[in-house]
Amino acid sequence: MKELKIQHALVSKVILSQAMESSFSFGVILAVLTVLIIAVNGLVVVAMLLSIYKNDGVGLCFTLNLAVADTLIGVAISGLVTDQLSSSTQHTQKTMCSLRMAFVTSSAAASVLTVMLIAFDRYLAIKQPLRYFQIMNGLVAGVCIAGLWLLSYLIGFLPLGVSIFQQTTYSGPCRFFAVFHPRFVLTLSCAGFFPAVLLFVFFYCDMLKIASVHSQQIRKMEHAGAMAGAYRPPRPVNDFKAIRTVSILIGSFTLSWSPFLVTGIVQAACQNCCLYQVLEKYLWLLGVGNSLLNPLIYAYWQREVRQQLYHMALGVKKGFASILLLLSAKNGGPERTRESSYHIVTISHPELDG
Protein backbone atom coordinates (compact mmCIF):
# COMPACT_ATOMS: atom_id res chain seq x y z
CA MET A 1 0.00 0.00 0.00
CA LYS A 2 2.84 2.33 0.89
CA GLU A 3 4.60 1.54 -2.41
CA LEU A 4 1.42 2.35 -4.37
CA LYS A 5 1.19 5.73 -2.64
CA ILE A 6 4.83 6.46 -3.47
CA GLN A 7 4.30 5.47 -7.13
CA HIS A 8 1.14 7.61 -7.30
CA ALA A 9 3.04 10.58 -5.85
CA LEU A 10 5.86 10.11 -8.35
CA VAL A 11 3.44 9.89 -11.31
CA SER A 12 1.63 13.02 -10.11
CA LYS A 13 4.96 14.83 -9.77
CA VAL A 14 6.00 13.83 -13.32
CA ILE A 15 2.64 14.94 -14.77
CA LEU A 16 2.86 18.26 -12.91
CA SER A 17 6.43 18.77 -14.13
CA GLN A 18 5.42 18.08 -17.76
CA ALA A 19 2.46 20.44 -17.45
CA MET A 20 4.71 23.18 -16.10
CA GLU A 21 7.23 22.67 -18.92
CA SER A 22 4.43 22.79 -21.49
CA SER A 23 3.02 25.93 -19.89
CA PHE A 24 6.48 27.55 -19.86
CA SER A 25 7.03 26.74 -23.57
CA PHE A 26 3.61 28.15 -24.41
CA GLY A 27 4.43 31.25 -22.36
CA VAL A 28 7.70 31.79 -24.27
CA ILE A 29 5.89 31.52 -27.63
CA LEU A 30 3.18 33.87 -26.37
CA ALA A 31 5.80 36.36 -25.15
CA VAL A 32 7.60 36.40 -28.52
CA LEU A 33 4.29 36.78 -30.37
CA THR A 34 3.28 39.62 -28.02
CA VAL A 35 6.50 41.56 -28.63
CA LEU A 36 6.23 41.13 -32.40
CA ILE A 37 2.55 42.16 -32.52
CA ILE A 38 3.12 45.32 -30.47
CA ALA A 39 6.34 46.31 -32.29
CA VAL A 40 5.12 45.74 -35.87
CA ASN A 41 1.67 47.26 -35.33
CA GLY A 42 3.20 50.19 -33.41
CA LEU A 43 5.40 50.89 -36.44
CA VAL A 44 2.36 50.80 -38.75
CA VAL A 45 0.47 53.13 -36.36
CA VAL A 46 3.28 55.72 -36.61
CA ALA A 47 3.39 55.32 -40.41
CA MET A 48 -0.38 55.74 -40.67
CA LEU A 49 -0.41 58.85 -38.47
CA LEU A 50 2.25 60.47 -40.67
CA SER A 51 0.39 59.46 -43.85
CA ILE A 52 -2.91 60.87 -42.57
CA TYR A 53 -1.14 64.11 -41.55
CA LYS A 54 0.26 64.45 -45.09
CA ASN A 55 -2.64 63.16 -47.21
CA ASP A 56 -5.72 63.58 -44.99
CA GLY A 57 -7.28 60.36 -46.31
CA VAL A 58 -10.44 58.98 -44.69
CA GLY A 59 -9.68 55.41 -45.82
CA LEU A 60 -6.33 55.55 -44.05
CA CYS A 61 -8.15 56.12 -40.74
CA PHE A 62 -9.62 52.62 -41.00
CA THR A 63 -6.16 51.14 -41.60
CA LEU A 64 -4.91 53.08 -38.56
CA ASN A 65 -7.79 51.71 -36.50
CA LEU A 66 -6.91 48.16 -37.56
CA ALA A 67 -3.30 48.67 -36.44
CA VAL A 68 -4.48 50.14 -33.11
CA ALA A 69 -6.85 47.18 -32.51
CA ASP A 70 -4.08 44.67 -33.29
CA THR A 71 -1.68 46.55 -30.99
CA LEU A 72 -4.24 46.32 -28.18
CA ILE A 73 -4.47 42.56 -28.74
CA GLY A 74 -0.72 42.39 -28.12
CA VAL A 75 -1.09 44.50 -24.98
CA ALA A 76 -4.00 42.34 -23.78
CA ILE A 77 -2.23 38.99 -24.18
CA SER A 78 0.91 40.36 -22.52
CA GLY A 79 -0.92 40.01 -19.20
CA LEU A 80 -1.31 36.27 -19.83
CA VAL A 81 2.42 35.74 -20.34
CA THR A 82 3.16 36.17 -16.62
CA ASP A 83 0.71 33.40 -15.72
CA GLN A 84 2.22 30.99 -18.24
CA LEU A 85 5.84 31.67 -17.29
CA SER A 86 5.25 31.71 -13.54
CA SER A 87 6.17 28.56 -11.59
CA SER A 88 4.02 29.59 -8.65
CA THR A 89 0.95 27.55 -7.76
CA GLN A 90 -1.01 30.74 -7.10
CA HIS A 91 -2.69 31.82 -10.33
CA THR A 92 -4.72 34.84 -11.38
CA GLN A 93 -8.11 35.18 -9.69
CA LYS A 94 -11.19 34.37 -11.76
CA THR A 95 -12.45 37.97 -11.88
CA MET A 96 -9.11 39.31 -13.12
CA CYS A 97 -8.80 36.46 -15.63
CA SER A 98 -12.33 37.17 -16.92
CA LEU A 99 -11.47 40.85 -17.38
CA ARG A 100 -8.26 39.95 -19.25
CA MET A 101 -10.07 37.57 -21.59
CA ALA A 102 -12.86 40.10 -22.12
CA PHE A 103 -10.25 42.69 -23.13
CA VAL A 104 -8.57 40.20 -25.50
CA THR A 105 -11.94 39.30 -27.04
CA SER A 106 -12.92 42.98 -27.40
CA SER A 107 -9.66 43.83 -29.17
CA ALA A 108 -9.98 40.80 -31.47
CA ALA A 109 -13.59 41.76 -32.25
CA ALA A 110 -12.44 45.33 -33.05
CA SER A 111 -9.79 43.94 -35.41
CA VAL A 112 -12.31 41.73 -37.23
CA LEU A 113 -14.93 44.50 -37.44
CA THR A 114 -12.30 46.91 -38.79
CA VAL A 115 -11.44 44.44 -41.55
CA MET A 116 -15.17 44.40 -42.38
CA LEU A 117 -15.21 48.20 -42.36
CA ILE A 118 -12.19 48.36 -44.69
CA ALA A 119 -13.89 45.90 -47.05
CA PHE A 120 -17.07 48.00 -47.02
CA ASP A 121 -15.07 51.20 -47.57
CA ARG A 122 -13.33 49.73 -50.65
CA TYR A 123 -16.66 48.35 -51.87
CA LEU A 124 -18.26 51.79 -51.55
CA ALA A 125 -15.32 53.45 -53.35
CA ILE A 126 -15.70 51.07 -56.30
CA LYS A 127 -19.51 50.97 -56.28
CA GLN A 128 -20.04 54.76 -55.95
CA PRO A 129 -16.79 56.40 -57.12
CA LEU A 130 -18.37 59.82 -57.79
CA ARG A 131 -20.29 60.01 -54.50
CA TYR A 132 -17.72 58.27 -52.31
CA PHE A 133 -16.20 61.42 -50.78
CA GLN A 134 -19.67 62.86 -50.14
CA ILE A 135 -20.78 59.70 -48.33
CA MET A 136 -17.56 58.75 -46.51
CA ASN A 137 -16.43 62.02 -44.94
CA GLY A 138 -14.55 62.55 -41.69
CA LEU A 139 -17.70 62.66 -39.55
CA VAL A 140 -19.10 59.41 -40.96
CA ALA A 141 -15.71 57.69 -40.54
CA GLY A 142 -15.49 58.88 -36.91
CA VAL A 143 -19.02 57.64 -36.14
CA CYS A 144 -18.24 54.26 -37.76
CA ILE A 145 -15.05 53.83 -35.74
CA ALA A 146 -16.72 54.89 -32.47
CA GLY A 147 -19.65 52.53 -33.08
CA LEU A 148 -17.22 49.76 -33.96
CA TRP A 149 -15.38 50.05 -30.64
CA LEU A 150 -18.63 50.24 -28.68
CA LEU A 151 -19.89 47.05 -30.34
CA SER A 152 -16.51 45.36 -29.79
CA TYR A 153 -16.56 45.99 -26.04
CA LEU A 154 -20.18 44.85 -25.83
CA ILE A 155 -19.15 41.56 -27.48
CA GLY A 156 -16.03 41.14 -25.36
CA PHE A 157 -17.67 41.83 -22.00
CA LEU A 158 -20.89 39.95 -22.82
CA PRO A 159 -19.90 36.78 -20.86
CA LEU A 160 -19.39 38.86 -17.70
CA GLY A 161 -23.07 39.82 -17.76
CA VAL A 162 -24.56 36.55 -19.09
CA SER A 163 -24.11 33.61 -16.72
CA ILE A 164 -24.59 30.86 -19.36
CA PHE A 165 -21.40 32.06 -21.09
CA GLN A 166 -19.32 31.63 -17.91
CA GLN A 167 -17.65 28.51 -16.56
CA THR A 168 -19.04 27.37 -13.21
CA THR A 169 -15.63 26.26 -11.90
CA TYR A 170 -12.23 27.89 -12.31
CA SER A 171 -8.72 26.48 -12.00
CA GLY A 172 -5.64 28.41 -13.11
CA PRO A 173 -3.65 29.30 -15.06
CA CYS A 174 -5.70 31.99 -16.78
CA ARG A 175 -7.00 30.65 -20.12
CA PHE A 176 -9.90 31.45 -22.43
CA PHE A 177 -11.98 28.36 -21.63
CA ALA A 178 -11.05 28.48 -17.95
CA VAL A 179 -13.53 31.37 -17.59
CA PHE A 180 -15.65 31.37 -20.79
CA HIS A 181 -17.95 28.50 -21.76
CA PRO A 182 -17.81 27.07 -25.33
CA ARG A 183 -21.41 28.36 -25.76
CA PHE A 184 -19.90 31.83 -26.07
CA VAL A 185 -17.77 30.69 -29.04
CA LEU A 186 -20.83 29.00 -30.56
CA THR A 187 -22.83 32.24 -30.27
CA LEU A 188 -19.98 34.34 -31.70
CA SER A 189 -19.57 31.97 -34.64
CA CYS A 190 -23.24 31.76 -35.57
CA ALA A 191 -24.11 35.41 -34.91
CA GLY A 192 -20.86 37.05 -36.05
CA PHE A 193 -18.18 35.01 -37.79
CA PHE A 194 -20.12 33.11 -40.46
CA PRO A 195 -22.39 36.08 -41.41
CA ALA A 196 -19.22 38.23 -41.66
CA VAL A 197 -17.57 35.68 -43.99
CA LEU A 198 -20.69 35.60 -46.19
CA LEU A 199 -20.69 39.41 -46.28
CA PHE A 200 -17.01 39.38 -47.25
CA VAL A 201 -17.75 36.97 -50.10
CA PHE A 202 -20.57 39.23 -51.33
CA PHE A 203 -18.32 42.33 -51.25
CA TYR A 204 -15.53 40.49 -53.04
CA CYS A 205 -17.75 39.09 -55.83
CA ASP A 206 -19.53 42.41 -56.40
CA MET A 207 -16.26 44.40 -56.43
CA LEU A 208 -14.75 41.92 -58.88
CA LYS A 209 -17.81 42.25 -61.12
CA ILE A 210 -17.71 46.08 -61.05
CA ALA A 211 -13.98 46.19 -61.74
CA SER A 212 -14.41 43.79 -64.67
CA VAL A 213 -17.21 45.95 -66.13
CA HIS A 214 -15.03 49.09 -65.79
CA SER A 215 -12.15 47.35 -67.53
CA GLN A 216 -14.38 46.12 -70.38
CA GLN A 217 -15.91 49.58 -70.88
CA ILE A 218 -12.49 51.24 -71.16
CA ARG A 219 -11.26 48.59 -73.60
CA LYS A 220 -14.35 49.14 -75.79
CA MET A 221 -13.85 52.92 -75.76
CA GLU A 222 -10.18 52.54 -76.67
CA HIS A 223 -11.03 50.12 -79.45
CA ALA A 224 -13.61 52.53 -80.86
CA GLY A 225 -11.02 55.34 -80.90
CA ALA A 226 -12.89 57.49 -78.41
CA MET A 227 -9.80 57.73 -76.23
CA ALA A 228 -7.19 58.03 -78.99
CA GLY A 229 -4.28 60.13 -77.77
CA ALA A 230 -5.88 60.64 -74.36
CA TYR A 231 -4.46 59.62 -71.01
CA ARG A 232 -5.56 56.16 -70.04
CA PRO A 233 -7.30 56.31 -66.64
CA PRO A 234 -5.81 53.92 -64.07
CA ARG A 235 -9.19 53.23 -62.48
CA PRO A 236 -9.47 49.47 -63.22
CA VAL A 237 -5.90 48.92 -62.00
CA ASN A 238 -6.74 50.69 -58.73
CA ASP A 239 -9.95 48.66 -58.45
CA PHE A 240 -8.12 45.37 -58.81
CA LYS A 241 -5.42 46.47 -56.32
CA ALA A 242 -8.11 47.32 -53.76
CA ILE A 243 -9.80 43.96 -54.37
CA ARG A 244 -6.48 42.14 -54.01
CA THR A 245 -5.66 43.80 -50.66
CA VAL A 246 -9.16 43.18 -49.25
CA SER A 247 -9.18 39.57 -50.45
CA ILE A 248 -5.80 38.89 -48.78
CA LEU A 249 -7.04 40.45 -45.52
CA ILE A 250 -10.24 38.40 -45.65
CA GLY A 251 -8.33 35.23 -46.49
CA SER A 252 -5.85 35.63 -43.63
CA PHE A 253 -8.66 36.48 -41.18
CA THR A 254 -10.71 33.44 -42.25
CA LEU A 255 -7.79 30.99 -42.20
CA SER A 256 -6.56 32.29 -38.82
CA TRP A 257 -9.82 32.21 -36.86
CA SER A 258 -11.84 29.44 -38.59
CA PRO A 259 -10.03 26.49 -36.93
CA PHE A 260 -10.51 27.96 -33.44
CA LEU A 261 -14.19 28.84 -33.93
CA VAL A 262 -15.14 25.61 -35.71
CA THR A 263 -13.38 23.47 -33.08
CA GLY A 264 -15.06 25.59 -30.38
CA ILE A 265 -18.45 24.73 -31.92
CA VAL A 266 -17.52 21.03 -31.84
CA GLN A 267 -16.53 21.34 -28.17
CA ALA A 268 -19.84 23.08 -27.36
CA ALA A 269 -21.83 20.37 -29.17
CA CYS A 270 -19.82 17.44 -27.77
CA GLN A 271 -19.64 17.67 -23.99
CA ASN A 272 -17.61 14.45 -23.71
CA CYS A 273 -14.93 15.72 -26.09
CA CYS A 274 -11.82 17.21 -24.51
CA LEU A 275 -10.45 19.67 -27.07
CA TYR A 276 -9.46 22.45 -24.68
CA GLN A 277 -5.71 21.82 -24.96
CA VAL A 278 -5.82 22.01 -28.77
CA LEU A 279 -8.09 25.05 -28.68
CA GLU A 280 -6.11 27.06 -26.15
CA LYS A 281 -2.52 26.17 -27.00
CA TYR A 282 -2.64 25.94 -30.79
CA LEU A 283 -5.80 27.22 -32.47
CA TRP A 284 -6.26 30.28 -30.24
CA LEU A 285 -2.61 31.15 -30.83
CA LEU A 286 -3.21 30.86 -34.60
CA GLY A 287 -6.13 33.28 -34.35
CA VAL A 288 -4.13 35.79 -32.32
CA GLY A 289 -1.35 35.49 -34.91
CA ASN A 290 -3.68 37.19 -37.40
CA SER A 291 -2.84 40.45 -35.61
CA LEU A 292 0.75 40.00 -36.77
CA LEU A 293 -0.29 39.18 -40.34
CA ASN A 294 -2.48 42.27 -40.84
CA PRO A 295 0.32 44.90 -40.59
CA LEU A 296 2.63 42.74 -42.74
CA ILE A 297 -0.07 42.53 -45.43
CA TYR A 298 -0.56 46.31 -45.42
CA ALA A 299 3.17 47.00 -45.26
CA TYR A 300 3.64 44.92 -48.40
CA TRP A 301 0.50 45.56 -50.45
CA GLN A 302 -0.65 49.12 -49.63
CA ARG A 303 1.39 51.79 -51.39
CA GLU A 304 0.85 54.56 -48.80
CA VAL A 305 2.06 52.38 -45.94
CA ARG A 306 5.00 51.07 -47.95
CA GLN A 307 6.14 54.56 -48.98
CA GLN A 308 5.81 55.95 -45.46
CA LEU A 309 7.78 53.07 -43.97
CA TYR A 310 10.45 53.66 -46.63
CA HIS A 311 10.69 57.36 -45.71
CA MET A 312 10.85 56.45 -42.01
CA ALA A 313 13.68 54.00 -42.72
CA LEU A 314 15.53 56.70 -44.66
CA GLY A 315 15.10 59.11 -41.75
CA VAL A 316 16.48 56.55 -39.29
CA LYS A 317 19.40 55.83 -41.63
CA LYS A 318 20.23 59.54 -41.93
CA GLY A 319 20.01 59.91 -38.15
CA PHE A 320 22.47 57.05 -37.60
CA ALA A 321 24.77 58.47 -40.27
CA SER A 322 24.76 61.87 -38.53
CA ILE A 323 25.53 60.28 -35.16
CA LEU A 324 28.40 58.25 -36.63
CA LEU A 325 29.75 61.37 -38.35
CA LEU A 326 29.69 63.31 -35.08
CA LEU A 327 31.37 60.45 -33.21
CA SER A 328 34.08 60.07 -35.84
CA ALA A 329 34.68 63.84 -35.86
CA LYS A 330 34.99 63.87 -32.06
CA ASN A 331 37.44 60.94 -32.06
CA GLY A 332 39.47 62.40 -34.95
CA GLY A 333 40.19 65.72 -33.20
CA PRO A 334 39.95 69.30 -34.51
CA GLU A 335 41.79 68.64 -37.77
CA ARG A 336 39.50 65.75 -38.65
CA THR A 337 36.49 67.90 -37.84
CA ARG A 338 37.76 70.68 -40.10
CA GLU A 339 38.37 68.22 -42.93
CA SER A 340 34.90 66.76 -42.52
CA SER A 341 33.33 70.21 -42.59
CA TYR A 342 35.26 71.13 -45.75
CA HIS A 343 34.14 67.87 -47.30
CA ILE A 344 30.50 68.63 -46.55
CA VAL A 345 30.76 72.13 -48.00
CA THR A 346 32.39 70.76 -51.16
CA ILE A 347 29.51 68.31 -51.65
CA SER A 348 26.84 70.85 -50.90
CA HIS A 349 28.31 73.65 -53.09
CA PRO A 350 27.16 72.33 -56.50
CA GLU A 351 23.64 71.86 -55.14
CA LEU A 352 23.54 75.49 -54.05
CA ASP A 353 24.87 76.66 -57.41
CA GLY A 354 22.22 74.58 -59.21
C-alpha positions, -999 to 999 in steps of 0.1 A, spaced: 0 0 0 28 23 9 46 15 -24 14 24 -44 12 57 -26 48 65 -35 43 55 -71 11 76 -73 30 106 -58 59 101 -83 34 99 -113 16 130 -101 50 148 -98 60 138 -133 26 149 -148 29 183 -129 64 188 -141 54 181 -178 25 204 -174 47 232 -161 72 227 -189 44 228 -215 30 259 -199 65 275 -199 70 267 -236 36 281 -244 44 312 -224 77 318 -243 59 315 -276 32 339 -264 58 364 -252 76 364 -285 43 368 -304 33 396 -280 65 416 -286 62 411 -324 26 422 -325 31 453 -305 63 463 -323 51 457 -359 17 473 -353 32 502 -334 54 509 -364 24 508 -388 5 531 -364 33 557 -366 34 553 -404 -4 557 -407 -4 589 -385 23 605 -407 4 595 -438 -29 609 -426 -11 641 -416 3 645 -451 -26 632 -472 -57 636 -450 -73 604 -463 -104 590 -447 -97 554 -458 -63 555 -441 -81 561 -407 -96 526 -410 -62 511 -416 -49 531 -386 -78 517 -365 -69 482 -376 -33 487 -364 -45 501 -331 -68 472 -325 -41 447 -333 -17 466 -310 -42 463 -282 -45 426 -287 -7 424 -281 -11 445 -250 -40 423 -238 -22 390 -242 9 404 -225 -9 400 -192 -13 363 -198 24 357 -203 32 362 -166 7 334 -157 22 310 -182 58 317 -173 53 317 -135 62 286 -116 40 296 -86 10 276 -78 -10 307 -71 -27 318 -103 -47 348 -114 -81 352 -97 -112 344 -118 -125 380 -119 -91 393 -131 -88 365 -156 -123 372 -169 -115 409 -174 -83 399 -193 -101 376 -216 -129 401 -221 -102 427 -231 -86 402 -255 -119 393 -270 -129 430 -274 -97 438 -292 -100 408 -315 -136 418 -323 -124 453 -330 -98 439 -354 -123 417 -372 -149 445 -374 -123 469 -388 -114 444 -416 -152 444 -424 -152 482 -424 -122 484 -447 -139 459 -471 -171 480 -470 -151 512 -476 -133 497 -506 -167 484 -519 -183 518 -516 -153 535 -534 -157 511 -563 -195 510 -563 -200 548 -559 -168 564 -571 -184 598 -578 -203 600 -545 -177 583 -523 -162 614 -508 -197 629 -501 -208 597 -483 -176 588 -465 -164 620 -449 -145 626 -417 -177 627 -395 -191 594 -410 -157 577 -405 -155 589 -369 -190 576 -361 -182 543 -378 -150 538 -357 -167 549 -325 -197 525 -331 -172 498 -340 -154 500 -306 -186 502 -287 -199 470 -303 -165 454 -298 -166 460 -260 -202 449 -258 -191 416 -275 -160 411 -254 -177 418 -220 -209 399 -228 -199 368 -209 -194 389 -177 -231 398 -178 -246 366 -191 -241 336 -167 -246 309 -194 -214 321 -211 -193 316 -179 -176 285 -166 -190 274 -132 -156 263 -119 -122 279 -123 -87 265 -120 -56 284 -131 -36 293 -151 -57 320 -168 -70 307 -201 -99 315 -224 -120 284 -216 -111 285 -180 -135 314 -176 -156 314 -208 -179 285 -218 -178 271 -253 -214 284 -258 -199 318 -261 -178 307 -290 -208 290 -306 -228 322 -303 -200 343 -317 -196 320 -346 -232 318 -356 -241 354 -349 -209 371 -361 -182 350 -378 -201 331 -405 -224 361 -414 -192 382 -417 -176 357 -440 -207 356 -462 -207 394 -463 -170 394 -473 -177 370 -501 -206 392 -513 -183 423 -512 -155 405 -530 -178 391 -558 -195 424 -564 -163 444 -564 -147 419 -589 -178 423 -611 -177 461 -610 -140 462 -617 -144 438 -647 -172 460 -661 -150 491 -658 -122 473 -675 -144 461 -704 -159 496 -709 -125 512 -712 -113 486 -736 -144 491 -758 -138 529 -758 -102 525 -767 -110 501 -795 -136 525 -809 -110 553 -809 -129 575 -784 -98 577 -762 -72 580 -790 -43 601 -778 -59 606 -744 -45 596 -710 -56 562 -700 -73 563 -666 -58 539 -641 -92 532 -625 -95 495 -632 -59 489 -620 -67 507 -587 -99 487 -585 -81 454 -588 -54 465 -563 -81 473 -538 -98 440 -544 -65 421 -540 -57 438 -507 -92 432 -493 -92 396 -504 -58 389 -488 -70 405 -455 -102 384 -457 -83 352 -465 -59 356 -436 -87 365 -412 -107 334 -422 -78 310 -422 -66 323 -388 -98 322 -369 -118 294 -386 -100 265 -369 -105 280 -334 -142 288 -339 -151 256 -357 -134 235 -331 -151 256 -304 -184 247 -319 -175 210 -318 -165 213 -282 -198 231 -274 -218 204 -292 -198 174 -278 -196 177 -240 -176 144 -237 -149 157 -261 -118 172 -245 -104 197 -271 -95 225 -247 -57 218 -250 -58 220 -288 -81 251 -287 -61 271 -262 -25 262 -270 -26 259 -308 -58 272 -325 -63 303 -302 -26 312 -308 -32 309 -346 -61 333 -344 -41 358 -323 -14 355 -349 -37 372 -374 -28 404 -356 7 400 -368 -3 392 -403 -25 423 -408 3 449 -406 26 427 -427 -1 425 -454 -6 463 -454 32 470 -453 36 449 -484 5 456 -505 -7 491 -496 14 518 -514 8 546 -488 21 524 -459 50 511 -480 61 546 -490 58 560 -455 78 531 -440 105 537 -466 107 574 -457 109 564 -420 137 540 -427 155 567 -447 151 591 -418 165 565 -393 194 558 -416 202 595 -419 200 599 -382 225 570 -376 248 585 -403 248 619 -385 255 603 -352 284 583 -366 298 614 -384 297 633 -351 314 604 -332 341 601 -358 347 638 -359 350 639 -321 374 609 -321 395 624 -349 402 657 -332 399 693 -345 418 686 -378 395 657 -387 365 679 -378 378 707 -401 384 682 -429 349 668 -425 333 702 -426 353 711 -458 341 679 -473 305 686 -465 308 721 -480 324 708 -512 295 683 -517 268 709 -509 283 736 -531 272 723 -565 236 719 -551 235 755 -540 249 767 -574 222 746 -592 
